[in-house]
Amino acid sequence: MFEVFKKEIKELLRDKKTLLFVVALPVLIFPILFALMGYLMSQATIEAEQKIHVYAITGSEYAPEFSEKIMFHKNFQLSDTKYKTVDEMKDAVKSGDLDVGILIHNNARTTLSEGIQSDWTVVFNDSSALNFIYKRVNDALNSFSEILQAEKFEQLGVTKEQSIALLNPIKLEKIDTADKRENLGEKLGAIIPYLLIPLVLAGASYPAIDLGAGEKERGTLETLLLTPVTRTELVLGKFFTVLVSSLATACITVVSMGFWASVAGRFFDAQIITEVMGAIGVVDLSLILLMLVPLAGIFSSLVLAISIYARTFKEAQNYMGPLSMVAFMPLLVAMMPNMELTMNTAMIPITNVALAIKELIKGTVDYSMVGMIFAATLVLAGVLMSFCVHWFKKESVLFR
């Protein structure tokens, strides 16, 4: 078995494509992609914040303070065209001649004195995720509403302190018992497994395809079967090669991200993230990596079994797509709101590991639960590895 393992490792190290997937992608390409995505998102946000909105307002005489606030706002520019109805503004927004239309139907001061609300209409396109139009209009509206409230309270002889108490009868003091690590760990803990676990699968997929379907396609599998090595030793040698490749990809990615995060910390203010990551002890970090070992065993068994079954390299690649989707579904479950590590979620493969990693990052983990998840995942990995060995011994699979 060791001789097979050594042979496969040497062949993988000679393969430039393997080195690209296992080393180059985690060290260079992934950080560059994440940095590029962050840069593009920040640029899009800056552009959205600085965008000038062409607006039209009808009935500005009913709310002069509001109209002035919008007029002197740095992000609004008054349209030269006058619009009288909602339909006209809708057509203008759809055609791109107008960004936002505001219709003030009546005098807010008059309606307030009568004890009813004033009717206003805002027409705009809210399809963009980075759309600040409504927020800016609403901020100006809230400012005008405060003016009306202050005037009305003054007419009624209510002091400023009394008006505050009337508008907010209860003053709530918030005391958060969660520390910085727990608060930020809740967010980072959902992202890190989403990055690590797919990489464990990706690190196993390409070598497995080459060691199974690739051997068939090259015609070298028959030569291996003629050597004085049992089929069990042969498949275990291939299995441990895929396992090492999978874990190496995850470890290199973690080291790479840590390195690039430290580099980014010199140029950006990331003190909170640094404090949280620094609070993760050696034991918790070791447990995170340890949790990935049986999970990598599960993925290695699955992809190797698929590769052994496939006739060609291309057929094996086609099978890996659905497997990736199956692996992503439990991760999506782990990222759902209020999803916590319980006895029920601890029984769901992949989801349990993702939730355990999140709890380890937060510092709120139940170590007995982690031990149970590790044992359950290890048992499942052993079962799948046994199935892979049995699968490899079937002539109908090897020579289909």
N, C-alpha and C positions, 0 to 999 in steps of 0.2 A: 504493500500500500504506500509506504513512504517513497519508494522508487517511482511509482506512478505520480505521486504528488510532486516530487522534485522535478520530474520530466515536464509535467503540465505547467508548473510555475516558470520554468526556464522558457518554454514556448510562449507563454503569455508575456513575459518580459521582453521577448524578442519582437513581439507584435506591436507595431507602432499605434495601431488603432486602440489596443488595450491600454497602452500608456496614456493615450489621449483621453479615454473615458475615465480611467482610474486616477490619473495624476493631473493632467493639464486642465480638465474641466473644473475640478474642485479648486485648484490653486489659482488659476487665472481667469477662465471664462466665466464661471459663476459669479465671482466678486465683481467682475467688469459689468456683467448683465445687471446685477442688483444695483450697482452704483449708477449705471445708465438709467435704470428704471426710476431710482430715487431722484436723479437729476431732472428727468423729464417730468415727473410728477410735481417737483418743486417749481419748475419753470411754468408748468400749466397753472399751478396755483397762483403764482406771482402775476401771470398774465391775466387770470380771471379777476384778481384783486385790483389790478390797475386798469381794467377795461372801462371804456367810457360808454355809458348807456344813453342812447337817444330816447328821450321821453316826451310824452305829450300829456297835458293835464287840462281837464275840463272842470269848471266850477272852482277855480283857484280862489275866487273872491270869497268863497265860503270858509276857507281855511288859509288865511294869508301867512300865518307863521309856518305852517307846513309847507306851503308853496315856496317860501323863501329858503327854507332849509334844504329842500330838494334843488332849488335853483343854484344855490351856492355850494352844493356838494361837489367835490372834485371828480366824482365818477358819473355825474349826470350832465347831459347836454340837451337843451330844449329844442324840440323839433320846430322847423319853420311852418310845417303844415298843421292846420287846426282840425281836430276831430271832435265830432259832437256825440256820436253814439258808440255803443260797445261793438257793434258789428263792424263799423269803420275801423276801429282800433284792432280788432281781430284780423281783419284783412291786411292791415298795415304790418302787424307783427308777423303774419305768415309770409308776406312778401319780402320781409327784411328791411322795410323802410322805417320800422319802429321797433325798439327793444321792449318798451313798457308803456302802457297807457293807463292813466289814473282818472277815474270819473268820480267827482264828488257831487252827489245828487242833491244834497241839502245842507243848510247851515248847521254845523255841529253845535254851536252855542244855543241856537234856537231850539233844536230837538232836545238838548240836554235840559234846558229850562222846562220843557214839557214832560220830562221824565222818560224819554225814549232814545234809542240809539240812532245815530246818523248812518245812512247807507253809503258806502263807498265801494268802488269796483276797481280791481287791479287786473290788467290784461298783459300777460307775458308768456313766453315759452319756457317751461321749467324742465325740459328734457335733459339738460346738461347737469352732470353731477357737481360741477364747480360753477354753480350759478348763484351769485350774490345779490341778484336784483331784488328778490322778495325780502331778503333780510335787511337791505338798505332802506327800502321803502317802509318796511315795518318798524325799523328803528326811528325813522323820522315821524312815523305815525304815533309811536309810543311817546315820543318827546312832546308832540302836540297834545296828546291825550293828558299828559301830566300838567300841561298848562291849563287845560279846561278844568281838570280836577281841582287844581289850586284856586282857580277863579271861583268855582262853585263853592268850595269849602269856605273861602273868604266871605262870600255873600251870606253864607249860613252862620257866620261867626265862629267857625271851627279853626282852632289854632293849627299850626304846622304839625306839632307833636300829636295832636288828636287825630289829624287827617292820616298820619302815618299809621296810627293804631287802628283806625277804622279800615284802612285798605289792607293792612296786614295784622289782624288781631293777635296772631301768635308768632312770637319770635323763637325760631328753632335753632338751638346750638348743636352743631354736628361734631361728634367726637368719634374719630375713626380709630379703631383698635388695630387695624392692619398697618404693618410697617411698609417702608418703601419696597423692600424685597417682595412682599406678598402682593402689593398693588401692581407693581410693574411685572412681577413674575406671572400674574394672571394673563397678561397680554403676551409677553415673550414666550411663556410656557405653551401657548396655543400655536405659536408660529414655528418654534424650533423643532418640535416633532414633525410638523408638516414639511420641513426642509430635510430633516435627517432621515426619516423612514423611507421616503421615495428614493433617496440616494442609496440607501442600503439595498433596495430592490434593483436600482439601476446598476449598481456596482456588481451585482450578481448576474444580471441578464446577459450582457454581452459575452463574458467569458463562458457562461453556460451554453449559449448558442454555438460558440466555436467548439467547445469540448464535446458536444453531442451531435447536433446536426452538421456542424462543420467537419467532424471526423467522418461522418457518413458520406458527405458530398466529396471529400477528398479521397475517399476509399482507404483511409488508414485505420478505420475501426476494426476491420477484419484482421489486420496485422497485429493489433493490440490483443485481440481475442485469442490469437495463436500463441502468445507468450505464456510462460509458466506462472501466470498470476491468476488467482481465482477472480471470478466476476465480482464477488463482493469486495475484494481488495481494489479491483479496478474502479468500480463506481465510487467507493469511499475516497480513493485518491482524487478523483475528479470532483467529488463533493467538497472536500476540504480545500481544494484549489479555488472553487467558486466562493466558498465561505470566506477565505482569506481575502480575496479580491473585494468582496462585499464590505467586509469590515474595514479594509484599507481605505476604500472610498469614503466611508463615513468618518474615519479618524482624520484623514487628510483634509476633508471638508471642515471639520471642527477646528483643526489647527489653523487652516487657511482663514476661516472666518474670524478666529481670535486674533490672528496677526493683522488682518486688514481692519478689524475694529479698533485695535490699538493704534494703527496708523491714522485712521480717521479721527480718533480721539484727540490727536495732536492738532488737528485743523478745525474741529468742531467741538462745541460744548456738549459733551456726553458724560457729565459727571455722575448723573443719577444711574445711567446704565452701567457705568464702570463700578459704582458702589454695589449695585445689585449683583453683577457678575462676580465681583470680588467676595461677596458674602456667601457664594456657593462654595461649600467646603470640599475638601478632597474626597470625603466619603460620598457625598451626594454626586459629585462629578464622576466618580468611579462607578457608582450605581447606575448612572445614566448610560455610560458606555457598556456596562455589564448587561443592562436590559436589552441592548441591541444585539448581543451575541446570539441568544436563542431565536430572536426574530430574524436575524440574518440566516440562521439555520433553516427556518421555515421557508424563507424566500429561496434559498439555495436549493432546497429539495424540490420545490415546485418548478423552478425554472429549469433545473437539470432534467427532471422527469419530462417536461414539455419538450425540451431539446432532444432528448433521447427518442421521443415519439415521432418528432418531425422528420420528414424525408430530406428536406433541404434547409439551407441557411435561411432562405426567404420565407419558407413556411413557418419556421420557428419564430422569426420576427413578427409574423402576422398573429401568432398565438400570444405574444407578449403584450400586445395592445389591450385585449380584454382583461388580462391578468393585472395590468396597471390600474385599470378602472376598478376592478374588484378590491385592490389594495387601497385605493383612494377613498372608497365609500366609508370604511370604518374611521378614517382620519377625519372626514367631514362630520361624522357623528361626534367625535371627540371635540370638535371645534364649535359645536352647537352651544348656544347660551345656556348657562346654569348646568352644564354637564359636569358632573363631579365623579370622583372615584368612589364607587360603592361596591358592595358585594355583587350587585347585578351587572354593573359595567365592567367589573373585574373579570367577568366570564366571556367578554367579547374580544376575540383575537384582534390584535393591532390597536383597537380602541383602548384596551387596558394599558398597553405599553405607552401610548401617547398621553393618556391621563396621568400615569405614574410619573412620566418625565416632567409633566407640567407641575405636579405636586412637589417633586424634588426641587425644581427651580424656585417655586414659591416658598419652600421651606416649611410646608405644612403637611408633609407626607406621613402616613402611617407605615412604618418600616415593615411591620408584619404583613401588611397588604402587598407591599413591594415583593416580599419574599414569596408570597402565595402566587403573584402574577408571574414572577420569574420561574417558579417551579412548574406552573401550568403551561407557560410558553415553552419551557424546556421539554416537557413531556410531549407537547404537540410537535415540536421540532423532531424529536426522536421517532415519533410515529410516522411522520412524513418522510424522514430519512430511510426508515425501514421499508416504506412503500416504494421509495425510489430504487432501493437495492432490489426489491422483488420485481419491479418494473423492468429493470435492466437485465434481469435473468430471462425474460420472456423472449423467445425467438420471434414471435409475431410482432413484437414492438421494435426489435433491433433491425429486422430485415423486412419491414413492411413496404 
